[in-house]
Amino acid sequence: MMTTLDIDEKYMKRCLQLAACGQQNAKPNPMVGAVLVADDRIIGEGYHVRCGEGHAEVNCFASVKPEDEGLLGRATLYVSLEPCSHYGRTPPCADLIVAKGVKRVVVGCIDPFARVSGRGIQRLRDAGIEVRVGVLERECRWLNRRFITMHTHHRPYIILKWAQTADGFLDDHYQPTMISNAMTQMVSHRLRAESDAILVGWVTAERDKPQLNVRHWVGPAPERIVLSHNTTIDAILERLYTEQRQSLIVEGGASTLKSFIDRDLWDELRVETGTAVVGEGTKAPQVPATARLDINRMYGNNDYRIYHNHSLLKLHDQ
């Protein structure tokens, strides 16, 4: 027999599935999914489709059929992120929930955005609504790790990425060489399409002349940034934060990558290792001690590893 927690986790998983549908267009807002359940039946669901438009809760209530409106008084609303409590581009979702007469709300995690951050939950409780917080909390926080990083660290989520030869070089005798294969190029360009900006050092920009676009995937190209003598990492990160850019890929070169690693300015690290042995060239960076290997896949003959910063993992375990 399923416990209340089992049931709550079941419907929160559906919220997460829905929330992920907003990955591209919800930015800079978080991805949020919502599900209305009455008598163990889903009577409404929705997600935040696009920034400036209806939030997940609004779309969820809008999806309820007229014949099910009478069930709202005994329904449970599941939402992956705390309902907003302030006026932005849209009215507060917490007020809508109260007006709809829902008596129980299950929240995945608290919104770190300063104008919400517990206020939405308090608004519901003040209205006499039973609120449960923290169901699949880690999964809910992880889905929005870019949004959460921006609002807790006041900088974008930083992804360091490089491809290296089997003997640990970024090039062949200091000359550009192709390490990635067709499959890993698609993976990399999908990551670009999902990210807001991409950065390389001026040496890489001049020597390799990378296009830094998404020609092997479908989606928007990230903003192209070159780190030169005329700017600093801090200035770039401050601007991206001010513009609410949630994610930054750093693709090289070696000294630029090392600058981010030395300052522990990274959240995710992607290392592709090819099969060629070149003997000499620019040494690839060392994977830092704070890195935890989470994914290891083979694409053709190339090894592809994704690490996450241990300090980030602790943040999302809170």
C-alpha positions as CSV (number, residue, x, y, z in Angstrom):
1,M,0.0,0.0,0.0
2,M,1.4,3.4,-0.9
3,T,2.1,5.9,1.9
4,T,1.3,9.6,1.7
5,L,5.0,10.2,0.9
6,D,4.9,7.6,-1.9
7,I,1.9,9.4,-3.4
8,D,3.5,12.8,-3.0
9,E,6.7,11.6,-4.7
10,K,4.8,10.0,-7.5
11,Y,3.1,13.3,-8.5
12,M,6.2,15.4,-7.8
13,K,8.0,13.3,-10.4
14,R,5.3,14.3,-12.9
15,C,5.9,17.9,-11.9
16,L,9.6,17.5,-12.7
17,Q,8.8,16.0,-16.1
18,L,6.6,18.9,-17.0
19,A,9.0,21.5,-15.7
20,A,11.8,20.2,-17.9
21,C,9.7,21.1,-21.0
22,G,10.4,24.8,-20.2
23,Q,14.2,24.5,-20.4
24,Q,14.7,26.7,-23.4
25,N,12.0,29.4,-23.1
26,A,11.4,29.9,-19.4
27,K,14.8,31.6,-18.8
28,P,15.7,33.7,-16.9
29,N,12.8,32.3,-14.8
30,P,13.1,28.8,-13.3
31,M,11.6,25.7,-14.8
32,V,8.5,24.8,-12.8
33,G,5.8,22.1,-13.2
34,A,2.5,21.8,-11.4
35,V,-0.1,19.0,-11.1
36,L,-3.6,19.1,-9.5
37,V,-4.8,15.8,-8.0
38,A,-8.2,14.9,-6.7
39,D,-9.3,11.4,-5.7
40,D,-6.0,10.0,-6.9
41,R,-6.7,11.4,-10.4
42,I,-4.8,14.2,-12.2
43,I,-7.4,16.9,-13.0
44,G,-5.0,19.5,-14.2
45,E,-1.3,20.0,-15.0
46,G,0.9,22.7,-16.5
47,Y,4.4,24.1,-16.7
48,H,6.0,27.5,-17.1
49,V,6.3,27.7,-20.9
50,R,7.8,31.1,-21.5
51,C,9.2,34.0,-19.4
52,G,6.6,36.8,-19.2
53,E,3.7,34.4,-19.7
54,G,1.6,32.3,-17.2
55,H,3.5,30.4,-14.5
56,A,3.1,26.7,-14.0
57,E,0.3,27.1,-11.4
58,V,-1.7,29.4,-13.8
59,N,-1.5,26.9,-16.6
60,C,-2.3,24.0,-14.3
61,F,-5.6,25.6,-13.1
62,A,-6.4,26.7,-16.7
63,S,-6.2,23.1,-17.8
64,V,-8.9,21.9,-15.4
65,K,-12.1,20.8,-17.2
66,P,-15.3,22.6,-16.2
67,E,-16.8,19.3,-14.9
68,D,-13.8,19.0,-12.5
69,E,-13.9,22.5,-11.1
70,G,-16.0,21.3,-8.2
71,L,-13.1,19.0,-7.1
72,L,-10.7,21.8,-6.3
73,G,-11.8,22.1,-2.7
74,R,-10.5,18.6,-2.0
75,A,-7.6,18.6,-4.5
76,T,-3.8,18.7,-3.7
77,L,-1.7,21.0,-5.8
78,Y,1.9,19.7,-6.4
79,V,4.4,22.2,-7.6
80,S,8.2,21.7,-8.1
81,L,9.1,25.2,-6.9
82,E,7.6,27.5,-4.3
83,P,4.7,29.6,-5.7
84,C,5.6,33.2,-6.2
85,S,4.2,35.8,-3.8
86,H,5.0,39.0,-5.6
87,Y,3.9,41.0,-8.6
88,G,6.3,40.7,-11.5
89,R,5.2,40.4,-15.1
90,T,2.4,38.2,-13.8
91,P,0.3,38.3,-10.5
92,P,1.3,36.2,-7.5
93,C,0.6,32.5,-7.9
94,A,0.1,32.1,-4.1
95,D,-2.9,34.4,-4.3
96,L,-4.4,32.4,-7.2
97,I,-4.0,29.2,-5.2
98,V,-5.8,30.7,-2.2
99,A,-8.6,32.0,-4.5
100,K,-9.1,28.6,-6.1
101,G,-9.8,27.0,-2.7
102,V,-7.2,24.3,-2.7
103,K,-6.7,23.0,0.8
104,R,-3.3,21.2,0.4
105,V,-0.1,22.1,-1.5
106,V,3.0,20.0,-1.8
107,V,6.2,22.0,-2.8
108,G,9.4,20.5,-4.1
109,C,11.8,23.2,-2.9
110,I,11.9,26.8,-1.7
111,D,12.6,29.5,-4.3
112,P,16.0,31.1,-3.6
113,F,14.9,34.3,-5.4
114,A,15.0,37.0,-2.7
115,R,11.5,38.4,-3.4
116,V,10.0,34.9,-2.8
117,S,12.2,32.7,-0.6
118,G,9.6,31.4,1.8
119,R,7.1,34.1,1.4
120,G,4.9,32.1,-1.0
121,I,4.7,29.2,1.4
122,Q,3.9,31.6,4.3
123,R,1.1,33.2,2.3
124,L,-0.5,29.8,1.7
125,R,-0.2,28.8,5.4
126,D,-1.6,32.2,6.5
127,A,-4.6,31.3,4.4
128,G,-5.1,28.0,6.3
129,I,-3.7,25.8,3.5
130,E,-1.7,22.7,4.5
131,V,1.7,23.0,3.0
132,R,4.3,20.2,2.7
133,V,7.8,21.3,1.6
134,G,10.8,19.2,0.5
135,V,9.3,16.3,-1.5
136,L,12.1,15.2,-3.9
137,E,13.8,18.4,-2.9
138,R,17.3,17.5,-4.3
139,E,15.8,16.6,-7.7
140,C,13.8,19.8,-7.8
141,R,16.9,21.9,-6.9
142,W,19.1,20.0,-9.3
143,L,16.7,20.7,-12.2
144,N,17.1,24.4,-11.6
145,R,20.8,24.3,-10.6
146,R,21.5,27.1,-13.1
147,F,18.8,29.4,-11.7
148,I,19.7,28.5,-8.1
149,T,23.5,29.1,-8.7
150,M,22.7,32.5,-10.2
151,H,20.7,33.6,-7.2
152,T,22.9,32.1,-4.5
153,H,26.4,32.8,-6.0
154,H,25.4,35.9,-8.0
155,R,27.0,34.6,-11.1
156,P,26.1,32.2,-13.9
157,Y,26.4,28.5,-13.7
158,I,29.9,27.8,-15.2
159,I,30.7,24.8,-17.3
160,L,34.4,24.2,-18.2
161,K,34.9,22.0,-21.3
162,W,37.8,20.7,-23.2
163,A,38.8,17.9,-25.6
164,Q,42.2,16.2,-25.1
165,T,44.3,13.6,-26.8
166,A,44.9,10.2,-25.2
167,D,48.2,11.4,-23.8
168,G,46.7,14.6,-22.3
169,F,47.3,17.4,-24.9
170,L,44.9,20.0,-26.2
171,D,46.6,20.1,-29.6
172,D,49.3,18.4,-31.7
173,H,52.7,20.1,-31.3
174,Y,50.9,23.4,-30.5
175,Q,48.9,23.3,-33.7
176,P,45.1,22.8,-33.7
177,T,43.9,19.2,-34.2
178,M,40.5,17.6,-34.4
179,I,39.8,15.4,-31.4
180,S,36.0,15.4,-31.2
181,N,34.0,13.1,-33.5
182,A,30.6,13.6,-35.1
183,M,28.8,12.3,-32.0
184,T,30.6,14.4,-29.5
185,Q,30.2,17.5,-31.7
186,M,26.5,17.1,-31.5
187,V,26.6,16.7,-27.7
188,S,28.7,19.9,-27.5
189,H,26.5,21.9,-29.8
190,R,23.4,20.8,-27.9
191,L,25.1,22.1,-24.7
192,R,25.7,25.4,-26.5
193,A,22.1,25.7,-27.5
194,E,21.1,25.2,-23.9
195,S,23.5,27.8,-22.6
196,D,23.5,31.6,-22.6
197,A,27.1,32.4,-23.3
198,I,30.4,30.8,-24.4
199,L,33.9,32.1,-23.6
200,V,37.4,31.5,-25.0
201,G,40.7,33.2,-24.4
202,W,42.1,35.6,-27.0
203,V,44.9,33.2,-27.9
204,T,42.4,30.5,-28.8
205,A,40.2,33.0,-30.6
206,E,43.1,34.2,-32.8
207,R,44.8,30.8,-33.4
208,D,41.9,28.4,-33.7
209,K,39.2,30.9,-34.9
210,P,36.4,28.8,-33.4
211,Q,32.9,29.5,-34.7
212,L,31.3,28.7,-31.3
213,N,27.9,28.2,-32.9
214,V,25.3,25.4,-33.0
215,R,25.8,24.2,-36.6
216,H,25.5,20.6,-35.4
217,W,22.3,21.1,-33.4
218,V,19.1,23.1,-33.5
219,G,18.6,26.0,-31.2
220,P,19.9,29.5,-30.4
221,A,23.6,30.2,-30.4
222,P,25.1,31.4,-27.1
223,E,26.6,34.8,-26.8
224,R,30.3,34.7,-27.9
225,I,32.8,36.2,-25.4
226,V,36.5,36.5,-25.8
227,L,38.6,37.0,-22.7
228,S,41.2,39.6,-23.6
229,H,43.6,42.0,-21.9
230,N,40.9,44.6,-21.9
231,T,38.5,42.7,-19.6
232,T,38.5,40.4,-16.6
233,I,36.7,37.3,-15.5
234,D,35.1,39.2,-12.7
235,A,33.8,41.9,-15.0
236,I,32.4,39.3,-17.4
237,L,30.6,37.3,-14.7
238,E,29.2,40.5,-13.2
239,R,27.8,41.6,-16.5
240,L,26.2,38.2,-17.2
241,Y,24.7,38.2,-13.7
242,T,23.3,41.6,-14.2
243,E,21.8,40.5,-17.5
244,Q,20.3,37.4,-15.9
245,R,22.4,35.1,-18.1
246,Q,22.2,31.8,-16.2
247,S,25.0,29.7,-17.8
248,L,28.4,30.1,-19.2
249,I,30.6,27.6,-21.1
250,V,34.3,28.1,-21.0
251,E,36.0,26.2,-23.9
252,G,39.6,27.3,-23.6
253,G,42.4,27.7,-24.0
254,A,44.5,26.0,-21.3
255,S,45.4,29.2,-19.4
256,T,41.8,30.5,-19.4
257,L,40.5,27.1,-18.1
258,K,43.2,27.1,-15.5
259,S,42.3,30.6,-14.3
260,F,38.7,29.4,-13.6
261,I,39.9,26.2,-12.0
262,D,42.4,28.0,-9.7
263,R,39.7,30.2,-8.4
264,D,37.2,27.3,-8.0
265,L,35.0,29.2,-10.4
266,W,33.2,26.3,-12.0
267,D,30.2,24.1,-11.4
268,E,30.4,21.5,-14.1
269,L,33.3,20.1,-16.0
270,R,33.2,18.1,-19.3
271,V,36.3,16.3,-20.5
272,E,36.5,14.4,-23.8
273,T,39.4,12.2,-24.5
274,G,40.2,11.0,-28.0
275,T,42.4,8.1,-29.2
276,A,45.3,10.0,-30.8
277,V,48.7,10.1,-29.2
278,V,50.7,13.2,-30.2
279,G,53.6,13.3,-27.9
280,E,53.9,17.0,-27.5
281,G,51.7,20.1,-27.3
282,T,49.7,22.2,-24.9
283,K,49.0,20.2,-21.8
284,A,45.4,19.8,-20.8
285,P,44.3,21.1,-17.4
286,Q,44.2,18.7,-14.4
287,V,40.8,17.8,-13.2
288,P,40.5,19.5,-9.8
289,A,40.3,17.6,-6.5
290,T,36.8,19.0,-5.9
291,A,35.4,17.3,-9.0
292,R,33.1,14.3,-8.6
293,L,32.6,12.1,-11.7
294,D,28.9,11.7,-12.3
295,I,28.7,10.5,-16.0
296,N,31.1,8.5,-18.0
297,R,30.1,7.6,-21.6
298,M,31.7,6.4,-24.8
299,Y,30.8,8.2,-28.0
300,G,32.4,6.1,-30.7
301,N,36.0,5.6,-29.5
302,N,36.0,8.8,-27.5
303,D,35.7,8.9,-23.7
304,Y,33.3,11.6,-22.4
305,R,33.2,12.5,-18.7
306,I,31.0,14.9,-16.8
307,Y,32.1,16.1,-13.4
308,H,30.4,18.4,-10.9
309,N,32.0,20.6,-8.2
310,H,31.7,19.0,-4.8
311,S,30.9,22.5,-3.3
312,L,28.0,22.8,-5.8
313,L,26.7,19.3,-4.8
314,K,26.6,20.3,-1.2
315,L,24.7,23.5,-2.1
316,H,22.0,21.4,-3.9
317,D,21.9,18.8,-1.0
318,Q,20.9,21.5,1.4
